[in-house]
Amino acid sequence: MEIQKPFEIELDENVAQGVYSNMVMISFSPSEFVIDFAKILPGLPKAKVQARVLMTPQHAKLLLKALEDNIKQYEAKFGEVKLFGMEQRKLGFAPEEK
């Protein structure tokens, strides 16, 4: 059995600044998930994509599990995250097209 060596993660200064996103659009094919993080502001007619992340279905599922675990830890420390406006939005993501 091969032992994995630790590795460093490099964080570029521009990436470290982060981007704000209050809208997510997700699409997929048999081989990948495309996750677009966007920012929509009141009074503006369109949202601007701030970042796009592509990943395999396996990595998307691992991301889902990591988010679930971290949200549970967050809520244990700070209390339940309440969701508002769910009647107009599907899971807090982009409004459904009709």
mmCIF file as gemmi writes it, N, C-alpha and C atoms, coordinates in Angstrom:
data_model
loop_
_atom_site.group_PDB
_atom_site.id
_atom_site.type_symbol
_atom_site.label_atom_id
_atom_site.label_alt_id
_atom_site.label_comp_id
_atom_site.label_asym_id
_atom_site.label_entity_id
_atom_site.label_seq_id
_atom_site.pdbx_PDB_ins_code
_atom_site.Cartn_x
_atom_site.Cartn_y
_atom_site.Cartn_z
_atom_site.occupancy
_atom_site.B_iso_or_equiv
_atom_site.pdbx_formal_charge
_atom_site.auth_seq_id
_atom_site.auth_asym_id
_atom_site.pdbx_PDB_model_num
ATOM 1 N N . MET Axp A 1 ? 0.843 -1.18 0 1 0 ? 1 A 1
ATOM 2 C CA . MET Axp A 1 ? 0 0 0 1 0 ? 1 A 1
ATOM 3 C C . MET Axp A 1 ? 0.887 1.24 0 1 0 ? 1 A 1
ATOM 4 N N . GLU Axp A 2 ? 0.595 2.146 -0.921 1 0 ? 2 A 1
ATOM 5 C CA . GLU Axp A 2 ? 1.377 3.372 -1.038 1 0 ? 2 A 1
ATOM 6 C C . GLU Axp A 2 ? 0.87 4.42 -0.049 1 0 ? 2 A 1
ATOM 7 N N . ILE Axp A 3 ? 1.791 5.046 0.659 1 0 ? 3 A 1
ATOM 8 C CA . ILE Axp A 3 ? 1.437 6.085 1.619 1 0 ? 3 A 1
ATOM 9 C C . ILE Axp A 3 ? 1.44 7.425 0.894 1 0 ? 3 A 1
ATOM 10 N N . GLN Axp A 4 ? 0.34 8.155 1.049 1 0 ? 4 A 1
ATOM 11 C CA . GLN Axp A 4 ? 0.25 9.463 0.4 1 0 ? 4 A 1
ATOM 12 C C . GLN Axp A 4 ? 1.078 10.482 1.17 1 0 ? 4 A 1
ATOM 13 N N . LYS Axp A 5 ? 1.854 11.244 0.432 1 0 ? 5 A 1
ATOM 14 C CA . LYS Axp A 5 ? 2.651 12.297 1.034 1 0 ? 5 A 1
ATOM 15 C C . LYS Axp A 5 ? 1.797 13.562 1.142 1 0 ? 5 A 1
ATOM 16 N N . PRO Axp A 6 ? 2.005 14.347 2.219 1 0 ? 6 A 1
ATOM 17 C CA . PRO Axp A 6 ? 1.258 15.605 2.317 1 0 ? 6 A 1
ATOM 18 C C . PRO Axp A 6 ? 1.635 16.544 1.18 1 0 ? 6 A 1
ATOM 19 N N . PHE Axp A 7 ? 0.729 17.402 0.805 1 0 ? 7 A 1
ATOM 20 C CA . PHE Axp A 7 ? 1.009 18.351 -0.265 1 0 ? 7 A 1
ATOM 21 C C . PHE Axp A 7 ? 0.595 19.748 0.18 1 0 ? 7 A 1
ATOM 22 N N . GLU Axp A 8 ? 1.187 20.738 -0.448 1 0 ? 8 A 1
ATOM 23 C CA . GLU Axp A 8 ? 0.872 22.125 -0.148 1 0 ? 8 A 1
ATOM 24 C C . GLU Axp A 8 ? -0.192 22.615 -1.121 1 0 ? 8 A 1
ATOM 25 N N . ILE Axp A 9 ? -0.988 23.536 -0.64 1 0 ? 9 A 1
ATOM 26 C CA . ILE Axp A 9 ? -1.979 24.185 -1.492 1 0 ? 9 A 1
ATOM 27 C C . ILE Axp A 9 ? -1.546 25.626 -1.669 1 0 ? 9 A 1
ATOM 28 N N . GLU Axp A 10 ? -1.393 26.038 -2.92 1 0 ? 10 A 1
ATOM 29 C CA . GLU Axp A 10 ? -0.999 27.411 -3.216 1 0 ? 10 A 1
ATOM 30 C C . GLU Axp A 10 ? -2.24 28.258 -3.428 1 0 ? 10 A 1
ATOM 31 N N . LEU Axp A 11 ? -2.29 29.406 -2.778 1 0 ? 11 A 1
ATOM 32 C CA . LEU Axp A 11 ? -3.425 30.309 -2.898 1 0 ? 11 A 1
ATOM 33 C C . LEU Axp A 11 ? -2.932 31.647 -3.429 1 0 ? 11 A 1
ATOM 34 N N . ASP Axp A 12 ? -3.206 31.899 -4.703 1 0 ? 12 A 1
ATOM 35 C CA . ASP Axp A 12 ? -2.818 33.138 -5.359 1 0 ? 12 A 1
ATOM 36 C C . ASP Axp A 12 ? -3.49 34.326 -4.663 1 0 ? 12 A 1
ATOM 37 N N . GLU Axp A 13 ? -2.812 35.467 -4.607 1 0 ? 13 A 1
ATOM 38 C CA . GLU Axp A 13 ? -3.355 36.648 -3.927 1 0 ? 13 A 1
ATOM 39 C C . GLU Axp A 13 ? -4.713 37.074 -4.478 1 0 ? 13 A 1
ATOM 40 N N . ASN Axp A 14 ? -4.865 37.052 -5.8 1 0 ? 14 A 1
ATOM 41 C CA . ASN Axp A 14 ? -6.144 37.447 -6.406 1 0 ? 14 A 1
ATOM 42 C C . ASN Axp A 14 ? -7.255 36.477 -6.038 1 0 ? 14 A 1
ATOM 43 N N . VAL Axp A 15 ? -6.946 35.197 -6.012 1 0 ? 15 A 1
ATOM 44 C CA . VAL Axp A 15 ? -7.946 34.185 -5.657 1 0 ? 15 A 1
ATOM 45 C C . VAL Axp A 15 ? -8.279 34.286 -4.173 1 0 ? 15 A 1
ATOM 46 N N . ALA Axp A 16 ? -7.292 34.61 -3.351 1 0 ? 16 A 1
ATOM 47 C CA . ALA Axp A 16 ? -7.492 34.713 -1.903 1 0 ? 16 A 1
ATOM 48 C C . ALA Axp A 16 ? -8.494 35.806 -1.54 1 0 ? 16 A 1
ATOM 49 N N . GLN Axp A 17 ? -8.645 36.81 -2.397 1 0 ? 17 A 1
ATOM 50 C CA . GLN Axp A 17 ? -9.603 37.88 -2.142 1 0 ? 17 A 1
ATOM 51 C C . GLN Axp A 17 ? -11.039 37.358 -2.175 1 0 ? 17 A 1
ATOM 52 N N . GLY Axp A 18 ? -11.268 36.292 -2.931 1 0 ? 18 A 1
ATOM 53 C CA . GLY Axp A 18 ? -12.599 35.714 -3.032 1 0 ? 18 A 1
ATOM 54 C C . GLY Axp A 18 ? -13.53 36.551 -3.891 1 0 ? 18 A 1
ATOM 55 N N . VAL Axp A 19 ? -14.688 36.001 -4.197 1 0 ? 19 A 1
ATOM 56 C CA . VAL Axp A 19 ? -15.738 36.711 -4.918 1 0 ? 19 A 1
ATOM 57 C C . VAL Axp A 19 ? -17.049 36.466 -4.183 1 0 ? 19 A 1
ATOM 58 N N . TYR Axp A 20 ? -17.933 37.44 -4.227 1 0 ? 20 A 1
ATOM 59 C CA . TYR Axp A 20 ? -19.236 37.309 -3.589 1 0 ? 20 A 1
ATOM 60 C C . TYR Axp A 20 ? -20.216 36.699 -4.582 1 0 ? 20 A 1
ATOM 61 N N . SER Axp A 21 ? -21.004 35.743 -4.115 1 0 ? 21 A 1
ATOM 62 C CA . SER Axp A 21 ? -22.015 35.112 -4.954 1 0 ? 21 A 1
ATOM 63 C C . SER Axp A 21 ? -23.286 34.927 -4.137 1 0 ? 21 A 1
ATOM 64 N N . ASN Axp A 22 ? -24.423 35.322 -4.713 1 0 ? 22 A 1
ATOM 65 C CA . ASN Axp A 22 ? -25.699 35.08 -4.052 1 0 ? 22 A 1
ATOM 66 C C . ASN Axp A 22 ? -26.658 34.309 -4.967 1 0 ? 22 A 1
ATOM 67 N N . MET Axp A 23 ? -26.086 33.698 -5.991 1 0 ? 23 A 1
ATOM 68 C CA . MET Axp A 23 ? -26.879 32.912 -6.945 1 0 ? 23 A 1
ATOM 69 C C . MET Axp A 23 ? -25.975 31.842 -7.543 1 0 ? 23 A 1
ATOM 70 N N . VAL Axp A 24 ? -26.511 30.638 -7.69 1 0 ? 24 A 1
ATOM 71 C CA . VAL Axp A 24 ? -25.744 29.543 -8.26 1 0 ? 24 A 1
ATOM 72 C C . VAL Axp A 24 ? -26.574 28.863 -9.335 1 0 ? 24 A 1
ATOM 73 N N . MET Axp A 25 ? -25.945 28.588 -10.465 1 0 ? 25 A 1
ATOM 74 C CA . MET Axp A 25 ? -26.596 27.844 -11.539 1 0 ? 25 A 1
ATOM 75 C C . MET Axp A 25 ? -25.76 26.593 -11.788 1 0 ? 25 A 1
ATOM 76 N N . ILE Axp A 26 ? -26.422 25.46 -11.841 1 0 ? 26 A 1
ATOM 77 C CA . ILE Axp A 26 ? -25.717 24.192 -12.002 1 0 ? 26 A 1
ATOM 78 C C . ILE Axp A 26 ? -26.236 23.476 -13.238 1 0 ? 26 A 1
ATOM 79 N N . SER Axp A 27 ? -25.313 23.031 -14.075 1 0 ? 27 A 1
ATOM 80 C CA . SER Axp A 27 ? -25.677 22.199 -15.224 1 0 ? 27 A 1
ATOM 81 C C . SER Axp A 27 ? -24.722 21.011 -15.239 1 0 ? 27 A 1
ATOM 82 N N . PHE Axp A 28 ? -25.076 19.984 -15.998 1 0 ? 28 A 1
ATOM 83 C CA . PHE Axp A 28 ? -24.241 18.788 -16.001 1 0 ? 28 A 1
ATOM 84 C C . PHE Axp A 28 ? -24.381 18.01 -17.288 1 0 ? 28 A 1
ATOM 85 N N . SER Axp A 29 ? -23.38 17.189 -17.522 1 0 ? 29 A 1
ATOM 86 C CA . SER Axp A 29 ? -23.372 16.224 -18.626 1 0 ? 29 A 1
ATOM 87 C C . SER Axp A 29 ? -22.998 14.887 -17.994 1 0 ? 29 A 1
ATOM 88 N N . PRO Axp A 30 ? -22.924 13.817 -18.769 1 0 ? 30 A 1
ATOM 89 C CA . PRO Axp A 30 ? -22.522 12.54 -18.177 1 0 ? 30 A 1
ATOM 90 C C . PRO Axp A 30 ? -21.134 12.577 -17.537 1 0 ? 30 A 1
ATOM 91 N N . SER Axp A 31 ? -20.28 13.495 -17.98 1 0 ? 31 A 1
ATOM 92 C CA . SER Axp A 31 ? -18.899 13.483 -17.496 1 0 ? 31 A 1
ATOM 93 C C . SER Axp A 31 ? -18.512 14.627 -16.574 1 0 ? 31 A 1
ATOM 94 N N . GLU Axp A 32 ? -19.367 15.671 -16.453 1 0 ? 32 A 1
ATOM 95 C CA . GLU Axp A 32 ? -18.961 16.796 -15.619 1 0 ? 32 A 1
ATOM 96 C C . GLU Axp A 32 ? -20.144 17.606 -15.111 1 0 ? 32 A 1
ATOM 97 N N . PHE Axp A 33 ? -19.909 18.313 -14.021 1 0 ? 33 A 1
ATOM 98 C CA . PHE Axp A 33 ? -20.826 19.31 -13.488 1 0 ? 33 A 1
ATOM 99 C C . PHE Axp A 33 ? -20.199 20.672 -13.739 1 0 ? 33 A 1
ATOM 100 N N . VAL Axp A 34 ? -21.015 21.634 -14.126 1 0 ? 34 A 1
ATOM 101 C CA . VAL Axp A 34 ? -20.572 23.011 -14.307 1 0 ? 34 A 1
ATOM 102 C C . VAL Axp A 34 ? -21.35 23.842 -13.288 1 0 ? 34 A 1
ATOM 103 N N . ILE Axp A 35 ? -20.616 24.521 -12.406 1 0 ? 35 A 1
ATOM 104 C CA . ILE Axp A 35 ? -21.23 25.309 -11.353 1 0 ? 35 A 1
ATOM 105 C C . ILE Axp A 35 ? -20.835 26.767 -11.567 1 0 ? 35 A 1
ATOM 106 N N . ASP Axp A 36 ? -21.825 27.595 -11.903 1 0 ? 36 A 1
ATOM 107 C CA . ASP Axp A 36 ? -21.605 29.027 -12.115 1 0 ? 36 A 1
ATOM 108 C C . ASP Axp A 36 ? -22.074 29.782 -10.881 1 0 ? 36 A 1
ATOM 109 N N . PHE Axp A 37 ? -21.159 30.532 -10.28 1 0 ? 37 A 1
ATOM 110 C CA . PHE Axp A 37 ? -21.464 31.376 -9.129 1 0 ? 37 A 1
ATOM 111 C C . PHE Axp A 37 ? -21.662 32.793 -9.658 1 0 ? 37 A 1
ATOM 112 N N . ALA Axp A 38 ? -22.829 33.375 -9.384 1 0 ? 38 A 1
ATOM 113 C CA . ALA Axp A 38 ? -23.159 34.684 -9.925 1 0 ? 38 A 1
ATOM 114 C C . ALA Axp A 38 ? -23.56 35.639 -8.816 1 0 ? 38 A 1
ATOM 115 N N . LYS Axp A 39 ? -23.59 36.922 -9.18 1 0 ? 39 A 1
ATOM 116 C CA . LYS Axp A 39 ? -24.023 37.966 -8.259 1 0 ? 39 A 1
ATOM 117 C C . LYS Axp A 39 ? -25.166 38.708 -8.938 1 0 ? 39 A 1
ATOM 118 N N . ILE Axp A 40 ? -26.3 38.751 -8.273 1 0 ? 40 A 1
ATOM 119 C CA . ILE Axp A 40 ? -27.443 39.5 -8.781 1 0 ? 40 A 1
ATOM 120 C C . ILE Axp A 40 ? -27.75 40.611 -7.787 1 0 ? 40 A 1
ATOM 121 N N . LEU Axp A 41 ? -27.968 41.808 -8.308 1 0 ? 41 A 1
ATOM 122 C CA . LEU Axp A 41 ? -28.218 42.958 -7.459 1 0 ? 41 A 1
ATOM 123 C C . LEU Axp A 41 ? -29.603 43.522 -7.74 1 0 ? 41 A 1
ATOM 124 N N . PRO Axp A 42 ? -30.278 44.017 -6.697 1 0 ? 42 A 1
ATOM 125 C CA . PRO Axp A 42 ? -31.616 44.589 -6.888 1 0 ? 42 A 1
ATOM 126 C C . PRO Axp A 42 ? -31.597 45.709 -7.925 1 0 ? 42 A 1
ATOM 127 N N . GLY Axp A 43 ? -32.598 45.701 -8.795 1 0 ? 43 A 1
ATOM 128 C CA . GLY Axp A 43 ? -32.741 46.753 -9.793 1 0 ? 43 A 1
ATOM 129 C C . GLY Axp A 43 ? -31.945 46.541 -11.066 1 0 ? 43 A 1
ATOM 130 N N . LEU Axp A 44 ? -31.081 45.521 -11.089 1 0 ? 44 A 1
ATOM 131 C CA . LEU Axp A 44 ? -30.327 45.244 -12.314 1 0 ? 44 A 1
ATOM 132 C C . LEU Axp A 44 ? -30.987 44.089 -13.051 1 0 ? 44 A 1
ATOM 133 N N . PRO Axp A 45 ? -31.073 44.171 -14.381 1 0 ? 45 A 1
ATOM 134 C CA . PRO Axp A 45 ? -31.819 43.168 -15.146 1 0 ? 45 A 1
ATOM 135 C C . PRO Axp A 45 ? -31.1 41.84 -15.348 1 0 ? 45 A 1
ATOM 136 N N . LYS Axp A 46 ? -29.802 41.77 -15.049 1 0 ? 46 A 1
ATOM 137 C CA . LYS Axp A 46 ? -29.125 40.495 -15.245 1 0 ? 46 A 1
ATOM 138 C C . LYS Axp A 46 ? -28.063 40.278 -14.18 1 0 ? 46 A 1
ATOM 139 N N . ALA Axp A 47 ? -27.738 39.007 -13.99 1 0 ? 47 A 1
ATOM 140 C CA . ALA Axp A 47 ? -26.71 38.616 -13.025 1 0 ? 47 A 1
ATOM 141 C C . ALA Axp A 47 ? -25.403 38.397 -13.77 1 0 ? 47 A 1
ATOM 142 N N . LYS Axp A 48 ? -24.292 38.661 -13.094 1 0 ? 48 A 1
ATOM 143 C CA . LYS Axp A 48 ? -22.988 38.452 -13.701 1 0 ? 48 A 1
ATOM 144 C C . LYS Axp A 48 ? -22.313 37.26 -13.042 1 0 ? 48 A 1
ATOM 145 N N . VAL Axp A 49 ? -21.858 36.306 -13.873 1 0 ? 49 A 1
ATOM 146 C CA . VAL Axp A 49 ? -21.13 35.157 -13.347 1 0 ? 49 A 1
ATOM 147 C C . VAL Axp A 49 ? -19.778 35.629 -12.83 1 0 ? 49 A 1
ATOM 148 N N . GLN Axp A 50 ? -19.495 35.309 -11.572 1 0 ? 50 A 1
ATOM 149 C CA . GLN Axp A 50 ? -18.256 35.714 -10.92 1 0 ? 50 A 1
ATOM 150 C C . GLN Axp A 50 ? -17.185 34.634 -11.028 1 0 ? 50 A 1
ATOM 151 N N . ALA Axp A 51 ? -17.631 33.366 -11.053 1 0 ? 51 A 1
ATOM 152 C CA . ALA Axp A 51 ? -16.691 32.246 -11.132 1 0 ? 51 A 1
ATOM 153 C C . ALA Axp A 51 ? -17.412 31.027 -11.68 1 0 ? 51 A 1
ATOM 154 N N . ARG Axp A 52 ? -16.678 30.204 -12.403 1 0 ? 52 A 1
ATOM 155 C CA . ARG Axp A 52 ? -17.207 28.95 -12.933 1 0 ? 52 A 1
ATOM 156 C C . ARG Axp A 52 ? -16.285 27.828 -12.473 1 0 ? 52 A 1
ATOM 157 N N . VAL Axp A 53 ? -16.885 26.772 -11.915 1 0 ? 53 A 1
ATOM 158 C CA . VAL Axp A 53 ? -16.12 25.616 -11.455 1 0 ? 53 A 1
ATOM 159 C C . VAL Axp A 53 ? -16.636 24.39 -12.191 1 0 ? 53 A 1
ATOM 160 N N . LEU Axp A 54 ? -15.725 23.622 -12.769 1 0 ? 54 A 1
ATOM 161 C CA . LEU Axp A 54 ? -16.069 22.372 -13.436 1 0 ? 54 A 1
ATOM 162 C C . LEU Axp A 54 ? -15.499 21.231 -12.617 1 0 ? 54 A 1
ATOM 163 N N . MET Axp A 55 ? -16.293 20.164 -12.45 1 0 ? 55 A 1
ATOM 164 C CA . MET Axp A 55 ? -15.804 19.012 -11.711 1 0 ? 55 A 1
ATOM 165 C C . MET Axp A 55 ? -16.515 17.744 -12.17 1 0 ? 55 A 1
ATOM 166 N N . THR Axp A 56 ? -15.894 16.617 -11.858 1 0 ? 56 A 1
ATOM 167 C CA . THR Axp A 56 ? -16.492 15.328 -12.2 1 0 ? 56 A 1
ATOM 168 C C . THR Axp A 56 ? -17.712 15.085 -11.307 1 0 ? 56 A 1
ATOM 169 N N . PRO Axp A 57 ? -18.62 14.195 -11.717 1 0 ? 57 A 1
ATOM 170 C CA . PRO Axp A 57 ? -19.754 13.865 -10.853 1 0 ? 57 A 1
ATOM 171 C C . PRO Axp A 57 ? -19.302 13.359 -9.475 1 0 ? 57 A 1
ATOM 172 N N . GLN Axp A 58 ? -18.212 12.589 -9.44 1 0 ? 58 A 1
ATOM 173 C CA . GLN Axp A 58 ? -17.712 12.081 -8.164 1 0 ? 58 A 1
ATOM 174 C C . GLN Axp A 58 ? -17.273 13.232 -7.253 1 0 ? 58 A 1
ATOM 175 N N . HIS Axp A 59 ? -16.564 14.203 -7.816 1 0 ? 59 A 1
ATOM 176 C CA . HIS Axp A 59 ? -16.128 15.339 -7.007 1 0 ? 59 A 1
ATOM 177 C C . HIS Axp A 59 ? -17.316 16.213 -6.596 1 0 ? 59 A 1
ATOM 178 N N . ALA Axp A 60 ? -18.329 16.313 -7.445 1 0 ? 60 A 1
ATOM 179 C CA . ALA Axp A 60 ? -19.53 17.07 -7.081 1 0 ? 60 A 1
ATOM 180 C C . ALA Axp A 60 ? -20.212 16.422 -5.877 1 0 ? 60 A 1
ATOM 181 N N . LYS Axp A 61 ? -20.274 15.103 -5.865 1 0 ? 61 A 1
ATOM 182 C CA . LYS Axp A 61 ? -20.893 14.408 -4.741 1 0 ? 61 A 1
ATOM 183 C C . LYS Axp A 61 ? -20.046 14.56 -3.475 1 0 ? 61 A 1
ATOM 184 N N . LEU Axp A 62 ? -18.727 14.533 -3.612 1 0 ? 62 A 1
ATOM 185 C CA . LEU Axp A 62 ? -17.857 14.776 -2.459 1 0 ? 62 A 1
ATOM 186 C C . LEU Axp A 62 ? -18.036 16.2 -1.928 1 0 ? 62 A 1
ATOM 187 N N . LEU Axp A 63 ? -18.213 17.174 -2.838 1 0 ? 63 A 1
ATOM 188 C CA . LEU Axp A 63 ? -18.474 18.548 -2.421 1 0 ? 63 A 1
ATOM 189 C C . LEU Axp A 63 ? -19.784 18.624 -1.641 1 0 ? 63 A 1
ATOM 190 N N . LEU Axp A 64 ? -20.821 17.947 -2.123 1 0 ? 64 A 1
ATOM 191 C CA . LEU Axp A 64 ? -22.105 17.916 -1.43 1 0 ? 64 A 1
ATOM 192 C C . LEU Axp A 64 ? -21.936 17.393 -0.006 1 0 ? 64 A 1
ATOM 193 N N . LYS Axp A 65 ? -21.221 16.297 0.149 1 0 ? 65 A 1
ATOM 194 C CA . LYS Axp A 65 ? -21.002 15.717 1.478 1 0 ? 65 A 1
ATOM 195 C C . LYS Axp A 65 ? -20.192 16.663 2.365 1 0 ? 65 A 1
ATOM 196 N N . ALA Axp A 66 ? -19.175 17.307 1.806 1 0 ? 66 A 1
ATOM 197 C CA . ALA Axp A 66 ? -18.357 18.246 2.582 1 0 ? 66 A 1
ATOM 198 C C . ALA Axp A 66 ? -19.194 19.435 3.035 1 0 ? 66 A 1
ATOM 199 N N . LEU Axp A 67 ? -20.054 19.964 2.151 1 0 ? 67 A 1
ATOM 200 C CA . LEU Axp A 67 ? -20.93 21.067 2.529 1 0 ? 67 A 1
ATOM 201 C C . LEU Axp A 67 ? -21.908 20.648 3.627 1 0 ? 67 A 1
ATOM 202 N N . GLU Axp A 68 ? -22.494 19.449 3.491 1 0 ? 68 A 1
ATOM 203 C CA . GLU Axp A 68 ? -23.415 18.954 4.52 1 0 ? 68 A 1
ATOM 204 C C . GLU Axp A 68 ? -22.72 18.868 5.875 1 0 ? 68 A 1
ATOM 205 N N . ASP Axp A 69 ? -21.522 18.299 5.896 1 0 ? 69 A 1
ATOM 206 C CA . ASP Axp A 69 ? -20.771 18.156 7.146 1 0 ? 69 A 1
ATOM 207 C C . ASP Axp A 69 ? -20.455 19.525 7.744 1 0 ? 69 A 1
ATOM 208 N N . ASN Axp A 70 ? -20.019 20.457 6.92 1 0 ? 70 A 1
ATOM 209 C CA . ASN Axp A 70 ? -19.648 21.778 7.424 1 0 ? 70 A 1
ATOM 210 C C . ASN Axp A 70 ? -20.858 22.582 7.888 1 0 ? 70 A 1
ATOM 211 N N . ILE Axp A 71 ? -21.986 22.445 7.208 1 0 ? 71 A 1
ATOM 212 C CA . ILE Axp A 71 ? -23.197 23.137 7.648 1 0 ? 71 A 1
ATOM 213 C C . ILE Axp A 71 ? -23.656 22.581 9.001 1 0 ? 71 A 1
ATOM 214 N N . LYS Axp A 72 ? -23.573 21.271 9.183 1 0 ? 72 A 1
ATOM 215 C CA . LYS Axp A 72 ? -23.92 20.67 10.482 1 0 ? 72 A 1
ATOM 216 C C . LYS Axp A 72 ? -23.018 21.218 11.581 1 0 ? 72 A 1
ATOM 217 N N . GLN Axp A 73 ? -21.727 21.329 11.309 1 0 ? 73 A 1
ATOM 218 C CA . GLN Axp A 73 ? -20.792 21.875 12.297 1 0 ? 73 A 1
ATOM 219 C C . GLN Axp A 73 ? -21.109 23.349 12.575 1 0 ? 73 A 1
ATOM 220 N N . TYR Axp A 74 ? -21.396 24.107 11.542 1 0 ? 74 A 1
ATOM 221 C CA . TYR Axp A 74 ? -21.734 25.524 11.688 1 0 ? 74 A 1
ATOM 222 C C . TYR Axp A 74 ? -22.977 25.675 12.563 1 0 ? 74 A 1
ATOM 223 N N . GLU Axp A 75 ? -24.03 24.887 12.249 1 0 ? 75 A 1
ATOM 224 C CA . GLU Axp A 75 ? -25.286 25.004 12.992 1 0 ? 75 A 1
ATOM 225 C C . GLU Axp A 75 ? -25.128 24.553 14.439 1 0 ? 75 A 1
ATOM 226 N N . ALA Axp A 76 ? -24.27 23.577 14.685 1 0 ? 76 A 1
ATOM 227 C CA . ALA Axp A 76 ? -24.007 23.145 16.06 1 0 ? 76 A 1
ATOM 228 C C . ALA Axp A 76 ? -23.359 24.271 16.863 1 0 ? 76 A 1
ATOM 229 N N . LYS Axp A 77 ? -22.565 25.083 16.199 1 0 ? 77 A 1
ATOM 230 C CA . LYS Axp A 77 ? -21.856 26.173 16.872 1 0 ? 77 A 1
ATOM 231 C C . LYS Axp A 77 ? -22.667 27.459 16.931 1 0 ? 77 A 1
ATOM 232 N N . PHE Axp A 78 ? -23.372 27.805 15.845 1 0 ? 78 A 1
ATOM 233 C CA . PHE Axp A 78 ? -24.022 29.109 15.735 1 0 ? 78 A 1
ATOM 234 C C . PHE Axp A 78 ? -25.551 29.052 15.662 1 0 ? 78 A 1
ATOM 235 N N . GLY Axp A 79 ? -26.138 27.884 15.542 1 0 ? 79 A 1
ATOM 236 C CA . GLY Axp A 79 ? -27.591 27.766 15.413 1 0 ? 79 A 1
ATOM 237 C C . GLY Axp A 79 ? -28.006 27.518 13.971 1 0 ? 79 A 1
ATOM 238 N N . GLU Axp A 80 ? -29.269 27.168 13.822 1 0 ? 80 A 1
ATOM 239 C CA . GLU Axp A 80 ? -29.806 26.79 12.514 1 0 ? 80 A 1
ATOM 240 C C . GLU Axp A 80 ? -29.718 27.928 11.503 1 0 ? 80 A 1
ATOM 241 N N . VAL Axp A 81 ? -29.343 27.584 10.3 1 0 ? 81 A 1
ATOM 242 C CA . VAL Axp A 81 ? -29.365 28.532 9.188 1 0 ? 81 A 1
ATOM 243 C C . VAL Axp A 81 ? -30.789 28.522 8.653 1 0 ? 81 A 1
ATOM 244 N N . LYS Axp A 82 ? -31.438 29.669 8.718 1 0 ? 82 A 1
ATOM 245 C CA . LYS Axp A 82 ? -32.825 29.766 8.256 1 0 ? 82 A 1
ATOM 246 C C . LYS Axp A 82 ? -32.847 30.167 6.786 1 0 ? 82 A 1
ATOM 247 N N . LEU Axp A 83 ? -33.756 29.568 6.03 1 0 ? 83 A 1
ATOM 248 C CA . LEU Axp A 83 ? -33.908 29.864 4.613 1 0 ? 83 A 1
ATOM 249 C C . LEU Axp A 83 ? -35.173 30.686 4.415 1 0 ? 83 A 1
ATOM 250 N N . PHE Axp A 84 ? -35.038 31.804 3.735 1 0 ? 84 A 1
ATOM 251 C CA . PHE Axp A 84 ? -36.162 32.693 3.478 1 0 ? 84 A 1
ATOM 252 C C . PHE Axp A 84 ? -36.43 32.767 1.985 1 0 ? 84 A 1
ATOM 253 N N . GLY Axp A 85 ? -37.695 32.983 1.603 1 0 ? 85 A 1
ATOM 254 C CA . GLY Axp A 85 ? -38.044 33.146 0.203 1 0 ? 85 A 1
ATOM 255 C C . GLY Axp A 85 ? -37.998 31.856 -0.594 1 0 ? 85 A 1
ATOM 256 N N . MET Axp A 86 ? -38.109 30.729 0.051 1 0 ? 86 A 1
ATOM 257 C CA . MET Axp A 86 ? -38.017 29.453 -0.668 1 0 ? 86 A 1
ATOM 258 C C . MET Axp A 86 ? -39.184 29.226 -1.609 1 0 ? 86 A 1
ATOM 259 N N . GLU Axp A 87 ? -40.314 29.917 -1.388 1 0 ? 87 A 1
ATOM 260 C CA . GLU Axp A 87 ? -41.443 29.73 -2.292 1 0 ? 87 A 1
ATOM 261 C C . GLU Axp A 87 ? -41.145 30.304 -3.673 1 0 ? 87 A 1
ATOM 262 N N . GLN Axp A 88 ? -40.175 31.215 -3.783 1 0 ? 88 A 1
ATOM 263 C CA . GLN Axp A 88 ? -39.836 31.819 -5.067 1 0 ? 88 A 1
ATOM 264 C C . GLN Axp A 88 ? -38.567 31.24 -5.674 1 0 ? 88 A 1
ATOM 265 N N . ARG Axp A 89 ? -37.791 30.537 -4.884 1 0 ? 89 A 1
ATOM 266 C CA . ARG Axp A 89 ? -36.508 30.034 -5.38 1 0 ? 89 A 1
ATOM 267 C C . ARG Axp A 89 ? -36.412 28.538 -5.142 1 0 ? 89 A 1
ATOM 268 N N . LYS Axp A 90 ? -35.774 27.867 -6.037 1 0 ? 90 A 1
ATOM 269 C CA . LYS Axp A 90 ? -35.566 26.437 -5.912 1 0 ? 90 A 1
ATOM 270 C C . LYS Axp A 90 ? -34.245 26.216 -5.175 1 0 ? 90 A 1
ATOM 271 N N . LEU Axp A 91 ? -34.313 25.776 -3.931 1 0 ? 91 A 1
ATOM 272 C CA . LEU Axp A 91 ? -33.146 25.494 -3.104 1 0 ? 91 A 1
ATOM 273 C C . LEU Axp A 91 ? -32.206 26.699 -2.963 1 0 ? 91 A 1
ATOM 274 N N . GLY Axp A 92 ? -32.748 27.903 -3.068 1 0 ? 92 A 1
ATOM 275 C CA . GLY Axp A 92 ? -31.932 29.088 -2.893 1 0 ? 92 A 1
ATOM 276 C C . GLY Axp A 92 ? -31.037 29.404 -4.083 1 0 ? 92 A 1
ATOM 277 N N . PHE Axp A 93 ? -31.25 28.696 -5.185 1 0 ? 93 A 1
ATOM 278 C CA . PHE Axp A 93 ? -30.439 28.921 -6.372 1 0 ? 93 A 1
ATOM 279 C C . PHE Axp A 93 ? -31.216 29.804 -7.345 1 0 ? 93 A 1
ATOM 280 N N . ALA Axp A 94 ? -30.8 29.781 -8.568 1 0 ? 94 A 1
ATOM 281 C CA . ALA Axp A 94 ? -31.413 30.618 -9.6 1 0 ? 94 A 1
ATOM 282 C C . ALA Axp A 94 ? -32.902 30.307 -9.729 1 0 ? 94 A 1
ATOM 283 N N . PRO Axp A 95 ? -33.73 31.338 -9.959 1 0 ? 95 A 1
ATOM 284 C CA . PRO Axp A 95 ? -35.155 31.102 -10.16 1 0 ? 95 A 1
ATOM 285 C C . PRO Axp A 95 ? -35.391 30.174 -11.352 1 0 ? 95 A 1
ATOM 286 N N . GLU Axp A 96 ? -36.385 29.324 -11.216 1 0 ? 96 A 1
ATOM 287 C CA . GLU Axp A 96 ? -36.702 28.374 -12.281 1 0 ? 96 A 1
ATOM 288 C C . GLU Axp A 96 ? -37.248 29.088 -13.498 1 0 ? 96 A 1
ATOM 289 N N . GLU Axp A 97 ? -36.801 28.685 -14.679 1 0 ? 97 A 1
ATOM 290 C CA . GLU Axp A 97 ? -37.328 29.271 -15.917 1 0 ? 97 A 1
ATOM 291 C C . GLU Axp A 97 ? -38.659 28.622 -16.253 1 0 ? 97 A 1
ATOM 292 N N . LYS Axp A 98 ? -39.572 29.416 -16.809 1 0 ? 98 A 1
ATOM 293 C CA . LYS Axp A 98 ? -40.9 28.882 -17.184 1 0 ? 98 A 1
ATOM 294 C C . LYS Axp A 98 ? -41.054 28.882 -18.666 1 0 ? 98 A 1
